Amino acid sequence: MVYTLSGVRLSTVPSAAYKVGSCGFGHVDRRSAAHLPFFLKNKSHSRMIFSGGKPYESGFQPSMATAPEKVLVPGTESDGSSSPTENLEIVSDTSQISGNLESVDGPVVKEQEQLIEQQISGEAIKGKDSASVQLLDEDAELNTEGKSYSISKTIADESSMVKERVIPPPGAGQKIYEIDTLLTNYREHLDYRYGQYKKLRDAIDKYEGGLEVFSRGYEKLGFNRSETGITYREWAPGAKSAALIGDFNNWNANADVMTRNEFGVWEIFLPNNADGSPAIPHGSRVKIRMDTPSGIKDSIPAWIKFSVQAPGEIPYNGIYYDPPVEERYVFKHPRPSKPKSLRIYECHVGMSSTEPVINTYANFRDEVLPRIKKLGYNAVQIMAIQEHSYYASFGYHVTNFFAPSSRFGTPDDLKSLIDKAHELGLVVLMDIVHSHSSNNTLDGLNMFDGTDSCYFHSGTRGYHWMWDSRLFNYGQWEVLRFLLSNARWWLDEYKFDGFRFDGVTSMMYTHHGLQMTFTGNYSEYFGFATDVDAVAYLMLVNDLIHGLFPEAITIGEDVSGMPAFCIPLQDGGMGFDYRLHMAIADKWIETLKKRDEEWSMGDIIYTLTNRRWREKCVCYAESHDQALVGDKTIAFWLMDKDMYDFMAVDRPSTPLIDRGIALHKMIRLITMGLGGEGYLNFMGNEFGHPEWIDFPRGDQHLPDGRVIPGNGNSYDKCRRRFDLGDAEYLRYHGLQEFDQAMQHLEENYGFMTSEHQYISRKDEADRVIVFERGNLLFVFNFHWSKSYSDYRVGCLKPGKYKVALDSDDKLFGGFGRISHEAEYFTTEGWQDDRPRSFYIYAPSRTAVVYALTEVEAETIDVQVSPNVRQV
């Protein structure tokens, strides 16, 4: 069978090739027909695809690894969970370290430091002779003193520029006690936590050449090609023997046997063929076969850059991805500047088609990105990028951490998507999963070397019973190298602009937030339940990201409210830019279950504004969580089955539809207005996408004989009906137009990041909320039937106000009860603790934003939506 990729004719190897062949030892020219690459042609409805669309543009700057050499990459076989700054072991030909104890101040470390002095010269201590630092020396001279990074540099120069950057040393970490005086009661814990982070930084700086070098583990481990051949290294301390197998050697386990060093790193070098071609052709399937304590095991390399699933097969195969230079994508567009206020469009590439199929990177680039730009969002957050063998996991059960999901296309297709987003001025964030790993032993890291402690805690501590997944041991040195390098890889290789870190609450506590209600008592955050190793890792990864990519954005998914979460590392915080304000969505669901008469204005305001001082939040009314089968979106809570029959504008509406459309707009606007410094929306929810998300799944047969019915592996509910929002004859269109106007209102006025915020009224009797944000005055009337004439609202600034946004506009599916030509003049006199006021008409279930006309909004260089009134 023959498949094609970018015009290249490629043959596949039948499944029978897994049988051990008759090849002997040594490195021979492997270019027989049976050893040609394996690739899959794009087929609709297939889980495994290569993008049907062509890359946005081809080309690439090749990156060659250093020549092969003996490198010791230490690890440990310990099942313990203590800090990696302990039991440091140094050998004469490496700057790598290993260990697992609880303090670097003990006698063991002192003995090791004496060993360093005996075995390594002063020159080697500085890293001049170390394998890790040679990476730095061979790639770029580290001399940044007095150097400025010119913005005139092209995006293609970025990687070399990043290698020249020096991550600032840790600060004193004491400012958090000035920011939040309550933290002084927990100084011992916080100082210990910060001390562990500093010890890790010191150890990495001393023995690895710094975080910059340490985070390029992918240049030593995994597959790396030099001018003379391919070097493959893998950390698998539990394995007794290892061999590299694949299409290139007919899956012969005797052909390419690997050697092991004392740190559990297996290595092999494959010299080029006689004609200079690489020993492993681009696109070849590869695996590592190991004799482990659990038996013979074929595993996908942990650092694999691409993996695919053949049609009709269950396990994935690692792919040696090294396309010819002319087929590699070259980035052309610089990263957009970091936005002051973040408006995020959360999306999933696979389900972004209007058709019941798995969409591609190429189609998303050409069809969805322009839509996001037009809607007024300035950031796109992409889920399910890291390869995951189970599609219905929504990308959260990662199997191959360095590989972009092959369901949607090739790595170069993903690069073209990101480059196009940058051309449109969109920041691209990745939903990264470092909180846990898939329980899959065939395709992922679980039991990688035949033990349960290679990358994870052993026993019950290494298993998340609710997620059915494995939990990383953040106290293991090689786990730190793996995860830090992983974060660096996506930023450097693919030009992502930052991350939304998934499951951070689970990481920070040994109870993982399960069966735990956080009340805000500080003892819940700083005690024996805190996983200090995990917190130190999160501090390190933020240090790395912001040190090498100063404009990068990090968002942490934390439901616990951990203090100092978004305080800079230098001040003693954890270093995230934003916390995901998860309580808001839960509050809206709780509220929607009540009758209108039971809604509490004060309760809504409290939830929206309940966040820590000087810690920024990304708010949302609903995300992908609420859209999944088993839950309901806000639109479905509001309108339910009436959405199926009464959304056409040429048909009579119902009271349920009228109520739903009005409250859908109000909920989203007040969330953006008060909920945080950033805003997030899951794709399709902007227009009230009907129904839920249901991934294709078959019947599940349980051991006790019960059967959980599937959906016939249907993709019908695993897509986004953007056509509904575009159809002017449907009421969905009005909701979409309002969301677009809301995004452009924020872009024009920047109210989410305005320092001026004042809530002047939360009237339970009138069901009215009034607040100021910047030069805007927001008025919400949640009453189900009462409209108020000559309603007096207080304000701070004098002058003339006009309507900037009106949820009752007929364009947005409203009744048009507000005059947009009216002018509102302030009068002196106190109202709701404000020195001035003016009178308005406040219709029921309507939100109106008034703008002070004397002050021009600071605008950004984008096209302004015609639905936002310029006043």
Order of alpha helices (4+ residues) and beta strands (2+ residues): beta-beta-alpha-alpha-alpha-alpha-alpha-alpha-alpha-beta-beta-beta-beta-beta-beta-beta-beta-beta-beta-alpha-beta-beta-beta-alpha-beta-beta-beta-beta-alpha-beta-alpha-alpha-beta-beta-alpha-alpha-beta-alpha-alpha-alpha-beta-beta-beta-alpha-alpha-beta-beta-beta-beta-beta-beta-beta-beta-beta
